[in-house]
Amino acid sequence: MKKFLNKNWLYLVGAFVGAIAGYIYYQQIGCSTGTCMITSKPLNSTVYFAVMGALVFGMFKKETHAQQ
């Protein structure tokens, strides 16, 4: 478990930051008609932004090549 966390900590931080941003987006902007797929429910926007946050933060991860 510790090895997994050390290897993927940047993705986890990105998902956490994205989830918070997604909930705040739902809370402040949201969708007044209820027809928006992503922002009509807090769970949808939180999960969507968490995935996007993990992907964005993952772009900054340095690649390490295993030496043979």
matplotlib code that plots the C-alpha trace (Angstrom):
import matplotlib.pyplot as plt

x = [0.0, 2.8, 4.5, 1.2, 0.8, 4.4, 4.1, 0.7, 0.5, 0.2, -2.8, -4.5, -3.8, -5.2, -8.3, -8.8, -8.4, -10.6, -13.4, -13.4, -13.4, -16.3, -18.4, -17.8, -18.6, -21.9, -22.6, -21.9, -22.8, -24.5, -27.4, -30.7, -32.8, -31.5, -30.8, -27.0, -25.5, -22.4, -23.5, -27.1, -26.2, -23.3, -22.1, -21.7, -19.8, -17.6, -16.6, -16.1, -13.8, -11.9, -11.1, -10.1, -8.0, -6.1, -5.5, -4.2, -2.0, -0.7, 0.7, 3.3, 4.6, 8.1, 8.7, 11.3, 12.9, 13.9, 17.6, 18.4]
y = [0.0, 2.4, 1.7, 2.4, 5.7, 6.8, 6.0, 7.6, 10.4, 13.1, 11.5, 11.2, 14.8, 15.8, 13.8, 15.3, 18.9, 18.2, 16.7, 19.8, 22.0, 20.0, 20.3, 24.0, 24.3, 22.5, 24.6, 28.0, 27.6, 24.2, 23.7, 25.4, 23.4, 20.0, 18.9, 19.3, 15.8, 16.8, 19.6, 18.6, 16.5, 17.0, 13.4, 13.7, 17.0, 15.8, 12.6, 14.3, 17.0, 14.4, 12.4, 15.6, 16.7, 13.4, 13.6, 17.2, 16.6, 13.4, 15.4, 16.8, 13.5, 12.8, 9.5, 7.2, 4.6, 1.3, 0.6, -2.9]
z = [0.0, 0.9, -2.5, -4.3, -2.5, -3.1, -6.8, -7.4, -4.8, -7.5, -9.1, -5.7, -4.8, -8.2, -7.7, -4.3, -5.5, -8.5, -6.3, -4.1, -7.2, -8.7, -5.6, -5.4, -9.1, -8.5, -5.4, -7.0, -10.6, -11.1, -13.5, -12.7, -15.2, -14.2, -17.7, -17.6, -17.5, -15.4, -13.2, -12.4, -9.4, -6.9, -7.3, -11.1, -11.0, -8.1, -9.8, -13.2, -11.8, -9.7, -12.8, -14.7, -11.7, -11.6, -15.3, -15.2, -12.2, -13.8, -16.7, -14.3, -13.1, -14.1, -15.9, -14.4, -16.6, -15.0, -15.5, -16.6]

ax = plt.figure().add_subplot(projection="3d")
ax.plot(x, y, z, "-o")
ax.set_aspect("equal")
plt.show()
